[in-house]
Amino acid sequence: MKYRPEIDGLRSVAVLPVILFHAGLGVFSGGYVGVDIFFVISGYLITTIILGRIVAGRFSLLEFYARRSRRILPALFVVIACTIPPAFLLMLPSQFQDFSQSVAAVTVFSSNILFWKESGYFAAAADLKPLLHTWSLAVEEQYYVLFPLMLLGLWRLGARLALMVLGAIFAASLIASQILSARAPDANFFLLPSRAWELLAGSLCAIWILKRGRSGNAPASTLGLALILGSIFLYDGNTPFPSLYALAPVGGTALVILFADGRTPVGRLLSMRGPVFIGLISYSAYLWHQPLFALARLASPDHPPMAVMMALAALSIGLAYLSWKYVEQPARHHPWPIRRVLGATVAASVLFAAVGLALNYSGAQKAYFTASLSPQNRPLLDRITRMAQMDHFATEDRGDCRFFIQDYDAATDDRVARCFARYGPALAIFGDSHALDAWKAMVAASDRPFLLGLPQQECRPHIAGSDCATTGLPRFLERHADRIGSAVYVQAGFWLLTDENGRRRDRALFTDGSDLDPRLYDAAIDRAFAVLERLDAIVPVTWFGPMIEPYVSAETMLSVDCDRAPDLLRLRPAHRQIFERLEDRLAAQAADSGIGYIRALPVLDFDIGRDLYDCDRLYWSDGDHWSPDGEALFGPRMAPAVEATMPTLRKEAANAP
């Protein structure tokens, strides 16, 4: 296979945005598409190598897997070995247990499945998982197990048939990614079936070039690079991904592979020494950056400032060069026989899997961490661990007619009808995970017999294509319009805020260590009210405003003796002011739109020194969700205002002297 320097340059376009995105640099809001670029490149290179050897009559599966082992495993095992000691020292026991499981999963290339199972709204923060990025390696290796066998069989039947079959699989995988982006976004992100089309895009490029040759085309390669850069800078965390949106970076990468060469501006740009150098060390850079970032965040309870993250990004490049020169290159070029390579692969994989399992089950790290705490804080650690292990969205019935509906289909219609016949109209609460908190708090505080919980993960009207808010929920409300007296909407406030560039809209606004200065996200607020107005035409809707989200890490809580916490914990003034501005904005627009509104800040009366935790109770399960103790604390505060939204109570209040 002839060396193409522009492909190494393209790798630099993939890896640098990924690193800067994970560092929290807002301008690279779509930097995660670098992984998709890698997938296309990998599919192209591997298919080119396989076909070259098939055509020459020299293809060997054992040799292929030995080459992959030489390429992937040495640097990976070095990074894992270097990550284990600081993880042991810095992590909470629940975090270290997850980490140990990921060590074992990485060695058998199933970490994508593990992280998919661990994913979800209440899952441990992704940026605290040192090996999270290995999910993409697992996807690639799973592809490499299946694809050579399939290609070998298809190629014997003819290139035309191979193209047709691979094209059909490509289309099926792309369609699956589009469907799953709305219905199962976590599975869609992590698993091979909805990622295979990206690797197949590269494979199809390889077959095209083999059969038709490669010719430089400046406009096509320029368009390709533009599509890549556009997705890097224009996409963000709200972009459904992968989906049809991924056609931009994937298609752009394919255009560069097909049409960039030394005669085109893009080919010459990517073949410059700087991009080629970064591309050569890109695999090691990708391996190093996530452990460095995660460990730094674990070591800094308030999260490291951006200057530190940029320094760590630079350090990942330096470490990448060292591991490329002293680990990758010797491993790839040493004249070991195939059997020895495969034997060493199996032995090393078994060793690291055993280490991961031993760390997971030994309890040594928990004993070490517990011994480092003051005696009064050790029960607090147990409560934090229990909160981390809770399934918050598990279906819960708190009585025959006080129940939580996860699916808006007709399966529960009879139950709703029976409860209406017995008790009259229901009080319903809908929204995202904060609505689930509110519903549980109302169940704890209210004696209302018919109380419906309708929240779903990430059910927020401002998200484009939110099936929950725009399709499923309206249909449910229409079926039960006469059976619901009031529908109260609750959602996390941070989704209605953005950074100064208008790019970041997530918890990092409060946790990335930078100056706290978010802006109101007016477009999201307007979209939310537009949906709520449509729902209000079906049943009376009231927005219970966003609560203050404290974002105090478990590490910070454990660093302060619980009996001294009320005197030491304080919210930054700007923190409260942000939510006050947001509440004023929402209340004003609610008045203009005719939507009911409850100001959450005075109703909940949150005081961080009093209402975060004490030596006997933990009121928050994470930075912005209540624990069962928190539900019992805040429920009585919110119940009167929420109960007052019911029609009979509204009428009584209006007639009161």
Residue pairs with C-beta under 8 A, 6 or more apart in sequence:
1 45
1 48
1 49
1 52
4 261
5 270
5 271
5 276
6 256
6 260
6 261
6 262
6 266
6 267
6 270
6 271
7 41
7 44
7 45
7 257
7 270
7 279
8 270
8 275
8 276
8 279
8 280
8 282
9 269
9 270
9 271
9 272
9 275
9 276
9 279
10 37
10 41
10 253
10 256
10 257
10 260
10 270
10 279
11 37
11 38
11 41
11 278
11 279
11 280
11 282
12 270
12 274
12 275
12 276
12 277
12 278
12 279
12 282
13 34
13 37
13 225
13 228
13 229
13 270
13 275
14 34
14 35
14 37
14 38
14 41
14 282
15 34
15 38
15 278
15 279
15 282
15 285
15 286
16 34
16 278
17 28
17 30
17 31
17 33
17 34
17 232
18 31
18 32
18 34
18 35
18 286
18 289
19 31
19 285
19 286
19 289
19 313
19 316
20 28
20 31
20 313
21 28
21 29
21 30
21 31
21 32
21 34
22 31
22 127
22 133
22 289
22 290
22 293
23 289
23 293
23 306
23 309
23 310
23 312
23 313
24 306
24 309
24 504
24 508
24 512
24 514
25 31
25 306
25 309
25 310
26 499
26 501
26 503
26 504
27 233
27 501
27 503
28 232
28 233
29 233
29 234
29 235
29 236
29 237
29 503
29 504
30 231
30 232
30 233
30 234
30 235
30 236
30 239
31 232
32 235
32 241
33 228
33 231
33 232
33 235
33 241
33 246
33 248
33 249
34 232
35 136
36 198
36 242
36 246
36 249
36 250
36 253
37 228
37 249
37 250
37 253
38 136
38 286
39 136
39 139
39 140
39 195
39 198
39 199
39 201
39 202
39 250
40 198
40 199
40 201
40 202
40 205
40 250
40 253
40 254
40 257
41 202
41 253
41 257
42 140
42 199
42 202
43 143
43 198
43 199
43 200
43 201
43 202
43 203
43 205
43 206
44 202
44 203
44 205
44 206
44 257
45 202
45 206
46 144
46 147
46 202
46 203
47 147
47 151
47 202
47 203
47 206
47 207
48 206
48 209
48 210
49 64
50 59
50 64
50 148
50 151
50 152
51 151
51 155
51 206
51 207
51 210
53 59
53 60
54 151
54 152
54 155
55 210
59 152
60 338
61 148
61 149
62 338
62 342
63 338
64 144
64 148
65 144
65 342
66 338
66 341
66 342
66 345
68 141
68 144
69 341
69 342
69 344
69 345
70 331
70 332
70 341
71 283
71 328
71 332
72 137
72 141
73 345
73 348
73 349
74 327
74 328
74 331
75 283
75 284
75 287
75 323
75 324
75 327
75 328
75 331
76 106
76 134
76 137
76 287
77 348
77 352
78 323
78 327
79 287
79 288
79 291
79 323
80 103
80 106
80 131
80 352
82 291
83 130
83 131
83 291
83 295
84 103
84 355
84 359
86 295
87 96
87 99
87 130
87 295
87 298
88 96
88 359
88 365
88 368
90 295
90 298
90 299
91 99
91 298
91 365
91 369
92 369
92 381
92 384
92 385
92 388
92 554
92 555
92 558
93 365
93 366
93 369
93 370
93 381
93 385
94 124
94 384
94 385
94 388
94 389
95 124
95 128
95 298
95 388
96 359
96 365
96 366
96 369
97 360
98 118
98 124
98 129
99 129
99 130
99 131
99 359
100 356
100 357
100 359
100 360
101 114
101 356
101 360
102 111
102 114
102 115
102 129
102 130
102 131
102 132
102 134
102 356
103 131
103 352
103 353
103 355
103 356
103 359
104 352
104 353
104 355
104 356
104 357
104 360
105 111
105 113
105 114
105 138
105 356
106 131
106 134
106 137
106 138
106 352
106 356
107 348
107 349
107 350
107 352
107 353
107 356
108 349
108 353
109 137
109 138
109 141
109 142
110 138
111 131
111 134
111 135
111 137
111 138
112 135
112 136
112 138
112 139
112 142
112 190
112 191
112 192
113 138
113 190
113 191
115 129
115 132
115 135
115 190
116 135
116 186
116 187
116 189
116 190
116 191
118 124
119 186
119 189
119 190
120 186
120 393
120 457
121 392
121 393
121 432
121 433
121 457
121 458
122 390
122 392
122 393
122 433
122 621
122 622
122 625
124 388
125 507
126 132
127 293
127 294
127 297
127 508
128 294
128 297
128 298
129 290
129 294
130 290
130 291
130 294
130 295
131 290
131 291
132 290
132 294
133 286
133 287
133 289
133 290
135 190
139 190
139 191
139 192
139 195
139 199
140 199
142 192
143 192
143 196
143 199
147 199
147 203
151 162
151 203
154 161
154 162
154 165
154 166
155 162
159 207
159 210
159 211
162 207
163 204
163 207
166 200
166 203
166 204
166 207
167 204
169 196
169 197
169 200
170 196
170 197
170 200
170 201
170 204
171 197
173 193
173 194
173 195
173 196
173 197
173 200
174 197
174 244
174 247
176 188
176 193
176 194
177 188
177 194
177 195
177 197
177 242
177 243
177 246
178 243
178 244
180 187
180 188
180 194
181 188
181 240
181 241
181 242
181 243
182 240
182 465
182 467
183 467
185 240
187 194
188 194
188 242
188 243
189 241
189 242
194 242
195 242
197 250
198 242
198 246
198 250
201 250
201 251
201 253
201 254
202 253
202 254
202 257
204 254
205 254
205 257
205 258
208 258
209 257
209 258
214 258
214 259
214 261
215 259
215 261
216 259
216 260
216 261
216 262
216 263
216 264
216 267
217 258
217 259
217 264
218 259
218 263
218 264
218 265
218 266
220 255
220 258
220 259
221 255
221 256
221 258
221 259
221 260
221 264
221 265
221 266
221 267
222 264
222 265
222 266
223 252
223 255
224 251
224 252
224 253
224 254
224 255
224 256
224 259
224 260
224 266
225 252
225 256
225 260
225 266
226 252
227 248
227 249
227 251
227 252
227 255
228 248
228 249
228 252
228 253
228 256
230 248
231 245
231 248
231 249
231 252
232 249
235 241
235 245
236 503
236 504
236 505
237 504
237 505
237 506
238 463
238 464
238 505
239 245
240 464
240 465
256 266
256 270
260 266
260 267
260 270
261 267
262 268
262 271
269 275
270 276
278 285
278 317
280 324
281 317
281 320
281 321
281 324
282 320
283 320
283 324
283 328
284 319
284 320
284 321
284 323
284 324
284 327
284 328
285 316
285 317
285 320
287 320
287 323
288 315
288 316
288 319
288 320
288 323
289 312
289 313
289 316
292 312
292 315
292 316
292 319
293 309
293 312
296 304
296 308
296 309
296 312
297 303
297 304
298 555
300 308
300 513
301 553
301 555
301 556
301 559
302 511
302 513
302 553
302 556
303 511
303 512
303 513
304 312
304 513
305 513
305 514
306 512
306 513
306 514
308 513
336 344
359 365
369 381
370 378
370 381
373 381
373 558
374 561
376 561
376 562
376 563
376 615
377 558
377 561
377 562
379 615
380 557
380 558
380 562
380 613
380 615
380 618
381 558
383 617
383 618
383 627
384 554
384 557
384 558
384 618
387 618
387 621
387 622
387 627
390 621
392 433
392 436
392 621
392 625
393 406
393 433
393 436
393 457
395 404
395 406
396 403
396 404
396 440
396 453
397 403
397 404
398 443
398 451
399 443
399 449
400 419
401 415
401 418
401 419
401 422
401 423
401 426
401 449
401 450
401 451
402 443
402 448
402 449
402 450
402 451
403 412
403 415
403 452
403 453
404 436
404 439
404 453
404 454
404 455
405 412
405 452
405 453
405 454
405 476
406 456
407 472
408 454
408 468
408 472
408 473
408 475
408 476
410 479
413 479
413 480
416 426
416 452
416 480
416 483
417 483
419 426
419 449
419 450
419 483
420 426
420 450
420 480
420 482
420 483
422 449
422 450
423 449
423 450
424 450
424 485
425 450
425 482
425 483
425 484
425 485
425 486
425 646
425 647
426 450
426 451
426 452
426 480
426 483
426 484
426 485
427 442
427 446
427 448
427 450
427 451
427 452
427 484
427 485
427 486
427 488
427 642
427 643
427 645
427 646
428 451
428 452
428 453
428 454
428 484
428 486
428 487
428 488
428 539
429 435
429 438
429 439
429 442
429 451
429 452
429 453
429 454
429 455
429 487
429 488
429 489
429 490
429 642
430 454
430 455
430 459
430 473
430 487
430 488
430 489
430 490
431 438
431 455
431 459
431 460
431 489
431 490
431 491
432 455
432 456
432 457
432 458
432 459
432 460
432 490
432 491
432 492
432 495
433 455
433 457
433 458
433 492
433 625
434 455
434 490
434 491
434 492
434 546
434 547
434 624
434 625
435 453
435 454
435 455
435 459
435 489
435 490
435 491
436 453
436 455
437 490
437 625
437 626
437 630
437 631
438 488
438 490
438 544
438 638
438 642
439 451
439 453
439 455
440 453
440 626
440 628
440 631
440 635
441 626
441 630
441 631
441 632
441 634
441 635
441 638
441 639
442 448
442 451
442 635
442 638
442 639
442 642
443 451
443 453
443 631
443 635
444 631
444 632
444 635
445 632
445 635
445 636
445 638
445 639
446 635
446 639
446 642
446 643
448 643
452 484
454 473
454 476
454 487
455 490
456 468
458 466
458 468
459 466
459 468
459 469
459 473
459 491
460 466
460 469
460 491
460 492
460 495
460 528
461 469
461 470
461 527
461 528
461 530
461 531
461 532
462 495
462 496
462 521
462 523
462 524
462 525
462 527
462 528
462 531
463 469
469 531
470 531
473 535
474 534
474 535
474 538
477 484
477 487
477 535
477 538
477 539
478 538
481 538
481 539
484 539
485 539
485 540
485 646
485 647
485 648
486 539
486 540
486 542
486 645
486 646
486 647
487 535
487 539
487 540
487 541
487 542
488 541
488 542
488 543
488 544
488 598
488 642
488 645
489 532
489 541
489 542
489 543
489 544
490 543
490 544
491 528
491 546
492 546
492 549
492 624
493 545
493 546
493 547
493 549
493 579
493 582
494 505
494 506
494 507
494 509
494 510
494 518
494 549
494 624
495 505
495 506
495 521
495 524
496 520
496 521
496 524
496 525
496 528
496 546
496 582
496 586
497 505
497 509
497 518
497 519
497 520
497 521
497 578
497 582
498 504
498 505
498 509
498 518
498 519
498 520
498 521
498 524
499 505
499 509
499 517
499 518
499 519
500 517
500 518
500 519
502 519
502 521
505 521
505 524
507 551
507 623
507 624
509 516
509 518
510 516
510 549
510 551
510 575
510 623
511 551
511 553
511 623
516 572
516 574
516 575
516 578
517 574
518 578
520 581
520 582
520 585
525 585
525 586
525 589
526 589
529 589
529 590
529 593
529 595
532 541
532 543
532 593
532 595
533 593
533 594
533 595
535 541
536 594
536 595
540 596
540 645
540 647
541 595
541 596
542 595
542 596
542 597
542 598
542 642
542 645
543 586
543 590
543 595
543 596
543 597
543 598
544 598
544 600
544 638
544 641
544 642
545 582
545 583
545 586
545 587
545 597
545 598
545 599
545 600
545 601
546 579
546 582
546 583
546 586
546 600
547 579
547 600
547 601
547 604
547 606
547 634
548 571
548 575
548 576
548 579
548 601
548 604
548 606
549 579
549 623
549 624
550 571
550 575
550 606
550 608
550 612
550 620
550 623
550 624
551 623
551 624
552 569
552 608
552 612
552 620
552 623
553 623
557 565
557 612
557 613
560 568
560 569
562 613
562 614
562 615
563 614
563 615
565 609
565 612
565 613
565 614
566 609
566 610
566 614
567 609
568 609
569 608
569 609
569 612
570 608
570 609
571 608
579 601
580 601
583 599
583 600
583 601
586 597
587 597
587 599
590 596
590 597
591 597
596 645
598 641
598 642
598 645
600 638
603 637
603 638
603 641
604 634
604 637
604 638
605 637
611 619
611 630
611 633
611 634
612 619
612 620
613 619
613 620
617 629
617 633
618 627
618 629
618 630
619 626
619 627
619 629
619 630
619 633
619 634
620 626
620 627
620 630
621 627
621 630
626 633
626 634
643 649
644 650
644 653
